């Protein structure tokens, strides 16, 4: 009578499977790191022709103050009620974030002196390609766009509010190149806001027109 013969030990087979899995996992990690390195090391593309994130022909106060953060820009309207004024995309791109940064707080048009929140409140991030990005913070209410949505320049993405760590209704705005904040440019011209060593304001007119 012939008996079935097995070779090896079940534990050795399990060890072999674990070894193969470990090698495969390691290979996947190496490939992922290589792809990430290529993305990070790839130089940013040319600067998009960013426009002000507000309506065509409108003149706004643009500025910063000590402790605000280098390159950060705040927008305040010079006419009309600031609450609820439209916030527009500075350039075409794809929305990557549309939600809440930190906590909302309780400042509203009906209760402008309510408690502050934390961070940026309702906010939007747009990827413009070439490793360029813009950010829009302290929006009044949930953004009018959602992550993954394609937007065109001048499209309304939200309304001005005072959510998050904000003392008054305004738009906090940033331009980023390769994940680093840089000086904001509007219609091809630098804003001049490069640091927050002192209070600095100017008036600019938007060319974010159809």
C-alpha positions in Angstrom: 0.0 0.0 0.0 1.4 3.4 -1.0 1.1 6.3 1.4 1.0 9.9 0.5 4.2 11.6 1.3 4.5 15.3 2.2 7.7 17.2 2.3 8.5 20.1 4.6 6.8 21.4 7.6 3.6 23.5 7.7 5.4 26.2 9.6 8.1 26.4 6.9 5.4 27.0 4.3 3.9 29.8 6.4 7.3 31.3 6.9 7.8 31.2 3.1 4.5 32.9 2.5 5.2 35.6 5.0 8.6 36.1 3.4 7.1 36.5 -0.1 4.5 38.9 1.3 7.1 40.9 3.1 9.2 41.2 -0.1 6.1 42.2 -2.1 5.1 44.8 0.5 8.7 46.2 0.6 8.7 46.5 -3.2 5.4 48.4 -3.1 6.8 50.7 -0.4 9.9 51.4 -2.5 7.9 52.1 -5.6 5.5 54.5 -3.7 8.5 56.3 -2.2 10.1 56.6 -5.6 6.9 58.1 -7.1 6.6 60.5 -4.2 10.2 61.6 -4.6 9.6 62.3 -8.3 6.5 64.4 -7.5 8.3 66.4 -4.8 11.5 66.9 -6.8 9.7 67.9 -10.0 10.1 71.6 -10.4 6.9 73.7 -10.3 5.4 74.8 -13.6 5.1 78.5 -14.6 3.0 80.7 -12.4 -0.7 80.8 -13.5 -2.1 84.2 -14.3 -3.9 84.4 -10.9 -6.6 87.0 -10.4 -8.0 88.5 -7.2 -10.6 86.2 -5.7 -13.3 88.8 -5.8 -15.6 90.4 -8.4 -14.5 92.0 -11.7 -13.7 95.7 -11.3 -14.1 95.8 -7.5 -11.5 97.6 -5.4 -10.6 95.9 -2.1 -8.3 96.5 0.8 -5.5 93.9 0.8 -3.1 93.5 3.6 -1.4 91.8 6.5 -0.4 92.5 10.1 2.2 91.2 12.6 1.7 87.6 13.5 -0.4 86.9 10.5 2.1 84.8 8.6 4.5 85.5 5.8 2.8 85.9 2.4 -0.7 85.6 3.9 -3.2 88.1 2.5 -6.5 89.3 4.0 -9.2 90.8 1.8 -11.7 93.4 3.1 -14.3 95.1 0.9 -14.3 98.8 0.7 -18.0 99.1 0.1 -21.1 97.2 1.1 -21.7 94.7 3.8 -18.7 92.3 4.0 -20.8 89.4 5.2 -21.7 87.1 2.3 -19.8 88.8 -0.5 -18.8 86.3 -3.2 -15.4 84.6 -3.2 -14.2 83.6 -6.6 -11.6 81.1 -7.9 -8.4 82.9 -8.8 -7.7 80.6 -11.6 -9.1 77.4 -13.1 -8.3 74.1 -11.4 -9.6 71.2 -9.4 -10.9 71.5 -5.9 -8.9 69.3 -3.5 -10.5 70.4 -0.2 -13.9 71.9 0.6 -14.9 71.6 4.2 -13.9 72.7 7.7 -10.4 73.5 8.9 -10.2 73.5 12.7 -13.6 74.6 14.2 -16.2 77.1 13.1 -16.8 79.2 16.2 -19.9 81.3 16.5 -19.4 84.5 14.6 -22.3 85.1 12.2 -24.0 88.2 10.6 -26.5 88.0 13.4 -23.9 87.6 16.1 -20.7 89.2 14.8 -19.0 89.2 18.3 -19.7 85.6 18.9 -16.9 83.2 20.0 -14.0 82.6 17.7 -13.3 79.1 16.4 -9.9 77.6 15.5 -8.0 77.5 12.2 -9.6 78.5 9.0 -13.2 77.6 9.5 -15.0 76.8 6.2 -12.3 76.7 3.5 -11.4 75.6 0.0 -8.2 74.5 -1.6 -7.8 74.5 -5.4 -5.0 72.6 -7.3 -4.1 74.6 -10.5 -1.6 72.1 -11.9 2.1 72.5 -12.1 2.3 72.2 -8.2 0.4 75.5 -7.8 -2.4 75.9 -5.3 -4.6 78.5 -3.8 -6.4 78.5 -0.4 -9.5 80.4 0.7 -10.4 80.6 4.4 -13.0 81.9 6.9 -15.9 81.4 4.5 -19.4 82.1 5.9 -21.0 78.7 5.2 -20.2 75.4 3.6 -18.4 76.0 0.3 -20.4 76.1 -2.9 -18.0 73.5 -4.5 -16.8 70.0 -3.5 -13.6 68.1 -3.6 -12.9 66.7 -7.0 -14.9 69.4 -8.8 -13.4 71.2 -11.7 -13.8 75.0 -11.5 -13.1 77.8 -13.9 -11.5 81.2 -13.2 -14.1 83.6 -11.7 -16.4 80.8 -10.6 -18.0 81.5 -7.1 -16.7 79.0 -4.6 -18.1 80.5 -1.4 -19.0 83.6 0.5 -17.1 85.8 2.9 -17.6 85.1 6.6 -15.7 84.9 9.9 -15.6 81.2 10.7 -12.5 79.7 12.4 -10.0 82.0 14.2 -11.3 85.2 12.7 -12.0 88.6 14.3 -14.2 90.1 11.6 -15.6 89.0 8.2 -12.9 88.8 5.6 -11.2 86.4 3.2 -7.8 84.9 4.2 -6.1 84.0 0.9 -2.8 82.2 0.0 -1.0 81.1 -3.1 1.3 78.1 -2.8 4.0 76.7 -5.1 5.2 73.2 -4.4 3.4 73.3 -1.0 5.2 76.4 0.1 3.5 79.8 0.5 4.8 82.4 -1.9 4.1 86.1 -2.6 0.7 86.6 -4.1 0.5 87.8 -7.7 -2.6 89.2 -9.2 -3.0 89.8 -13.0 0.8 89.1 -13.4 1.9 91.7 -10.8 3.3 91.0 -7.3 1.2 92.2 -4.4 4.2 93.3 -2.4 3.1 91.4 0.7 6.1 89.2 1.6 6.2 89.1 5.4 4.2 90.0 8.5 6.8 92.2 10.3 4.5 95.2 10.2 1.0 96.1 9.3 0.8 96.7 5.5 -2.3 97.5 3.4 -3.0 98.5 -0.1 -5.9 98.9 -2.5 -6.2 96.7 -5.5 -8.8 96.4 -8.3 -9.8 93.0 -9.4 -9.4 91.9 -13.0 -11.2 88.6 -12.4 -13.5 89.1 -15.3 -15.3 86.8 -17.7 
